[in-house]
């Protein structure tokens, strides 16, 4: 057959069968082609007695250029690619090389030269994992999963922690980018879920987390990370930039994890979730099932883990922010509202990946979901209407031109109601009605119920009327009976019960 040498035995079989069978049959029985049979008919010399001559069958198209032009370039910088050398030849000798016909030949020549004369390359040294020694962390993009939240695209990262020996893993949904906050918060959750700490924690170079930071900020982040691993008595290590295989346990698991999530989403029948918490529960359930397959290895590894400290450590970024007269404070160029009583106070804000918590002294006074800036540079406002409703009720006309008006509405039904009020009523009446609707939702704690009534009015083409809606939300009065007859039992009945029990 093609590219297989013919043996003397095959030739003998062919010659014997040729006496009884046609040439095609004899060649097939010997195991070679009819063309080879014709060659043996012309020259029956056994293959072992033939002199094999190696040589080119066509002229070398690079004979006049390899030694003189191309080789010096490769010697100077071995990183040059074959296609770059081809473009050089086409530029210098357009008549000799009018097309890419010699590209494969040039690629083979360059590949052979590198194998014989190129620089030494790195070797991957496979490691035998030790129980309890190393845990690895990594962030991986999950946009290709196509997950949506309430019908909206949900760009996010997955934080992935893997114990090298047992392959036990922890996964966290990260709303922002790679940062110390996202790493510390999720790593700490992983360690407490595992029930111990490895001797060594390895990450990549964390270049994404350090991006766009000043020198002082980078140094501060490094100190905070060192303090974090010291709290858990772990050694910190990083793989070299661009050498993903040095963090191979978690890097290889990233691909398997996303495949498993994608398959689970297919079985689920939908990639849309009502809220982020539902999606997180979905991920936790999937990871829990995967970890059940590693129970024996995890139990063997837990005996080698370091014990956890008595308490958790800081896994957030703390920023001090003053509450301004505009009723809020700025964190990373995002405006967050606060109760008006806090105006003039300085709050300690704990910045997590998905939320912020603001403290006055040791008292938690404000919580908000964390927001991120827009690509167009416009300021983002995170407003809790409960914080501003009383001041807004005293100045309802301020609603019309408020810079954070669109962020004030707690649900889409309220925003739709405002559009109708704007369209059908004068400015003064529209503002007063909208503020009254928000005040009803605040005062009667009926935000959801009022939203349903607003949706019904809008579907029916009616302009929302706060007074009428408040009556629908008011509790129904129940008439109590004036005279209630109460029968008092006689004391003798208790004596009878005592006697029976005795």
Secondary structure as UniProt FT lines:
FT   TURN            2..3
FT   HELIX           8..17
FT   TURN            18..20
FT   HELIX           23..30
FT   HELIX           34..42
FT   HELIX           47..49
FT   TURN            61..65
FT   HELIX           66..70
FT   HELIX           71..76
FT   TURN            78..79
FT   HELIX           82..92
FT   TURN            94..96
FT   TURN            101..102
FT   HELIX           103..117
FT   TURN            131..133
FT   STRAND          134..141
FT   HELIX           143..145
FT   STRAND          148..149
FT   TURN            150..151
FT   STRAND          152..153
FT   STRAND          157..163
FT   TURN            164..166
FT   STRAND          169..174
FT   HELIX           180..194
FT   STRAND          200..203
FT   HELIX           207..210
FT   TURN            211..212
FT   HELIX           215..231
FT   TURN            232..233
FT   STRAND          235..238
FT   TURN            241..242
FT   HELIX           244..247
FT   HELIX           248..268
FT   STRAND          272..273
FT   HELIX           276..292
FT   TURN            293..294
FT   HELIX           295..302
FT   TURN            303..304
FT   STRAND          317..322
FT   TURN            325..326
FT   STRAND          328..331
FT   TURN            332..333
FT   STRAND          334..337
FT   HELIX           340..342
FT   TURN            343..344
FT   STRAND          346..351
FT   STRAND          355..360
FT   TURN            361..362
FT   STRAND          363..369
FT   TURN            375..376
FT   STRAND          380..382
FT   HELIX           385..394
FT   HELIX           396..399
FT   TURN            400..401
FT   TURN            403..404
FT   TURN            406..408
FT   HELIX           412..424
FT   HELIX           427..443
FT   TURN            444..445
FT   HELIX           447..459
FT   TURN            460..461
FT   HELIX           466..473
FT   HELIX           491..501
//
